[in-house]
Amino acid sequence: MSAATQEDKLLRMANQIAAFFRSYPEEEAVAGIHKHITAFWTPRMVSKLEAALPGFGERADILVRRAMTGPEPAGEGPVRPATRDPQKLGEGASDAG
């Protein structure tokens, strides 16, 4: 797989994440995208996306560009606290079932 193809795949995945968060207020969406990508992608994937973003231009969703360039978004993402850290998944979950 060529480097460009890998970068295109990363862009496609990042744009899909942005599509999910699009229904949230913009600042929450930007923070949510950043937090999701940095929590669940490998550092190498994150670095490749960040390096490739300028060349993608308008192909990169504006929310992805905002989330992954410049300073880390300060806003709180809309993701539930138990899912921000995969090690805490299930904490606070109901035991009724």
Backbone as a ProteinNet text record, in pm:
[ID]
protein_1_A
[PRIMARY]
MSAATQEDKLLRMANQIAAFFRSYPEEEAVAGIHKHITAFWTPRMVSKLEAALPGFGERADILVRRAMTGPEPAGEGPVRPATRDPQKLGEGASDAG
[TERTIARY]
84.3	0	89.1	62.2	145.8	111.1	204.2	183.3	60.5	39.7	-76.6	-205.6	-209.1	-328	-354.6	-251.2	-267.8	-321.1	-269.2	-314.9	-460.4	-496.1	-635.4	-729	-686.1	-767.2	-783	-675.4	-683	-778.5	-771.9	-862	-1006.7	-1031.2	-1167.1	-1219.6	-1136.1	-1177.3	-1202.3	-1114.2	-1130.5	-1258.1	-1285.6	-1407.8	-1532.7	-1524.5	-1637	-1660.4	-1552.4	-1564.4	-1629.5	-1588	-1647.4	-1796	-1833.6	-1975.4	-2056.8	-1999.4	-2068	-2088.8	-1985.5	-1991.2	-2061.6	-2094.9	-2152	-2281.5	-2357.5	-2484.9	-2467.2	-2346.4	-2318.9	-2280.5	-2289.1	-2239	-2093.2	-2055.6	-1926.8	-1806.6	-1800.7	-1684.9	-1678.8	-1794.9	-1798.2	-1756.2	-1800.6	-1764.6	-1614	-1554.3	-1409.3	-1333.4	-1373.3	-1307.1	-1328.7	-1449	-1478.6	-1397.7	-1382.5	-1301.5	-1157.2	-1102.4	-963	-943.8	-1031.4	-1017.7	-1034.3	-1126.5	-1146.4	-1022.4	-973.6	-858.4	-735.3	-708.1	-587.5	-600.8	-722.9	-741.5	-737.8	-788.7	-807	-715.7	-647.8	-553.7	-413.5	-327.5	-188.4	-120.8	-14.4	57.2	104.4	142.5	187.3	73.2	-45.2	-161.3	-193	-189.7	-218.3	-115.7	11.3	117.7	100.5	67.1	47.4	-69.2	-178.3	-292.9	-255.6	-193.3	-155.9	-62.4	32.8	126.9	57.7	-42.5	-109	-220.7	-274.5	-390.4	-372.7	-260.4	-248.6	-265.9	-219.4	-231.4	-369.8	-453.4	-588.8	-682.7	-651.8	-736.5	-880.5	-971.8	-1115.8	-1164.5	-1081.8	-1121.7	-1132.1	-1056.8	-1062.6	-1176.5	-1263.9	-1375.1	-1319.6	-1387.2	-1342.3	-1330.8	-1418.7	-1410.5	-1283.9	-1244.3	-1119.4	-1001.1	-1001	-890.7	-879	-992.2	-988.5	-943.1	-986.9	-954	-807	-745.2	-612.2	-501.8	-532.1	-428.4	-434.4	-323.9	-318.8	-320.4	-353.7	-353.1	-465.6	-446.6	-547.9	-677.7	-791.3	-918.5	-943.3	-985.4	-1006.2	-1144.7	-1237	-1374.8	-1390.3	-1502	-1535.2	-1609.6	-1563.3	-1630.9	-1759	-1848.9	-1977.5	-1972.7	-1856.2	-1844.7	-1862	-1939	-1961.7	-1829.1	-1817.3	-1692.3	-1641.8	-1728.4	-1684.2	-1619.9	-1647.6	-1590.3	-1472.2	-1437.6	-1320.7	-1193.5	-1195.3	-1079.7	-1123.3	-1074.9	-1121	-1102.4	-1006.9	-985.1	-1098.8	-1175.8	-1284.8	-1419.8	-1419.4	-1542	-1618.7	-1743.1	-1824.4	-1841.9	-1754.9	-1770.2	-1897.2	-1973.6	-2096.6	-2209.5	-2186	-2290.1	-2388.4	-2507.3	-2609.3	-2576.7	-2608.2	-2591.1	-2727.3	-2828.3	-2965.8	-2989.1	-2904.4	-2935.4	-2858
-117.6	0	124.4	215.8	335.3	432.3	524.9	623	708.5	747.4	830.1	754.3	626.9	547	537.4	520.1	516.5	650.6	758.4	890.6	913.1	867.6	879.7	802.4	684.3	603.8	676	734.6	809.9	927.7	996.2	1108.3	1060.2	950.7	897.7	865.1	801.2	767.9	894.3	992.7	1117.6	1189.9	1191.8	1255.3	1181.1	1048.7	972.2	1008.9	1027.2	1069.3	1207.2	1296.5	1430.4	1422.5	1334.1	1318.8	1276.6	1188.7	1147	1265.3	1346	1455.9	1580	1583.6	1703.5	1749.8	1662.6	1702.2	1775.2	1778.3	1845.6	1991.3	2076.3	2213.7	2209.7	2307.2	2303.2	2283.7	2356.2	2343.3	2204.1	2147.9	2012.2	1911.8	1933.9	1843.9	1844.7	1962.4	1974.5	1902.8	1926.7	1860.6	1709.6	1667.5	1525.3	1454.6	1517.1	1460	1445.3	1552.2	1548.6	1438.9	1434.7	1337	1195.1	1174.2	1039.4	992.9	1077.2	1038.9	1015.1	1103.5	1086.3	972.3	935.7	826.1	689	679.8	548.8	519.6	619.2	596.5	584.4	514	505.1	641	669.3	796.3	812	703.2	711.4	753.5	699	737.2	885.2	931.7	1072.6	1161.5	1125.4	1205	1209.7	1095.3	1092.6	1180.9	1175.3	1259.9	1406.4	1443.9	1584	1633.6	1550.5	1590.3	1603.5	1520	1518.9	1622.3	1670.1	1759.9	1881.3	1952	2069.7	2035.9	1920.7	1881.3	1835.9	1803.1	1756.2	1870.9	1990.4	2105.4	2081	2110.9	2100.3	1956.2	1859.1	1718.9	1683.4	1752.9	1729.7	1813.3	1749.1	1818	1932.3	2045.7	2162.6	2129.6	2043.3	2006.4	1925.8	1840.7	1765	1860.5	1954.6	2050.9	2130.1	2174.4	2250.7	2163.9	2038.5	1949	1909.6	1900.5	1841.5	1939.7	2068.4	2168.1	2272.7	2332.4	2434.8	2373.7	2454.7	2405.3	2303.4	2219.5	2119.6	2190.3	2144.7	2208.9	2204.6	2316.8	2326.9	2281.9	2275.1	2240.7	2097.3	2072.6	1938.7	1867.8	1750.1	1672.2	1611.3	1571	1516.8	1369.5	1307.6	1166.7	1144.9	1042.1	1011.3	986.8	1026.4	1007.7	864.2	765.8	626.4	580.5	649.4	606.7	691.1	795.2	875.4	795.2	709.6	627.7	482.6	411.7	274	183.6	213.3	131.8	148.2	255.7	279.8	236.2	177.8	135	42.7	72.2	-9.3	50.3	140.2	204.4	288.6	275.3	352.8	294	182.1	117.8	47.7	30.2	-35.9	-183.5	-237.9	-380.9	-450.3	-381.5	-432.5	-549.6	-565.3	-664.1	-787
0	0	0	-87	-95.5	17.3	42.8	149.2	121.8	-3.7	-37.8	-10.3	-40.1	-14.7	135.2	214.5	359.6	410.3	358.2	399.2	359.2	237.4	192.9	285.7	329.1	420.6	555	605	729.9	716.2	602.9	579.7	576.2	507.2	499.7	640.4	721.8	858.5	941.1	929.4	1004.4	961.6	831.8	782.7	832	845.9	900.2	1046.7	1121.4	1261.4	1267.3	1178.7	1174.2	1141.7	1051.2	1016.5	1138.9	1221	1343.4	1437.4	1456.4	1552.8	1498.5	1370.6	1308.9	1375.6	1435.6	1496.1	1629.4	1682	1809.1	1783.4	1887.5	1871	1823.8	1743.1	1674.3	1767.3	1876	1965.2	2029	2062.6	2117.2	2010.5	1887.5	1777.3	1754	1749.5	1726.8	1838.4	1963.3	2076	2070.6	2035.9	2027.9	1921.5	1806.3	1697.7	1742.6	1799.3	1845.5	1949.9	2047.3	2155.7	2104.8	2012.6	1958.4	1882.5	1793.8	1712.1	1799.8	1892.5	1974.1	2074.8	2111.9	2207.3	2140.3	2017.2	1956.6	1838	1786.3	1676.8	1733.7	1660.9	1703.8	1682.6	1758.6	1736.7	1591.8	1528	1389.1	1295.5	1319.1	1237.4	1255.6	1379.7	1409	1338.9	1349.8	1286.2	1135.1	1075.1	929.1	887.3	962.6	929.9	942.1	1052.6	1073.6	963.9	922.6	817.4	682.2	657.2	527	514.6	626.8	621.9	531.4	536	448.7	299.8	258.8	118.6	77.9	173.4	141.5	107.5	155.4	126.4	166.8	74.3	100.9	113.8	75	92.3	239.6	323.1	467.6	525.2	596.9	662	746.6	745	820.9	969.9	1020.5	1161.9	1190.4	1097	1112.3	1109.7	1015.1	1006.8	1136.2	1190	1315.4	1432.3	1434.3	1545.8	1547.7	1430.1	1422.7	1388.6	1374.5	1349.3	1459.6	1487.7	1591.4	1730.1	1829.6	1967.8	1990.5	2089.7	2122.9	2162.1	2107.7	2141.5	2292.2	2347.5	2491.8	2533.2	2438	2471.5	2518.2	2580.4	2627.3	2515	2479.1	2376.1	2429.7	2343.9	2387.3	2428.7	2424.3	2455.3	2605.5	2641.4	2783	2853.8	2979.8	3054.4	3054.8	3063.3	3069.5	2939.7	2828.3	2702	2658.7	2733.3	2700.2	2720.6	2820.9	2852.3	2839.9	2738	2715.9	2838	2925.2	3044.4	3145.1	3132.8	3226.1	3169.5	3052.3	2988.9	3082.9	3104.7	3192.2	3330.8	3371.1	3501.5	3500.2	3600.5	3608.6	3528.2	3464.4	3385.4	3478.5	3432.5	3511.2	3527.2	3644.7	3666.5	3668.7	3615.9	3621.8	3526.8	3429.6	3327.4	3334.7
[MASK]
+++++++++++++++++++++++++++++++++++++++++++++++++++++++++++++++++++++++++++++++++++++++++++++++++

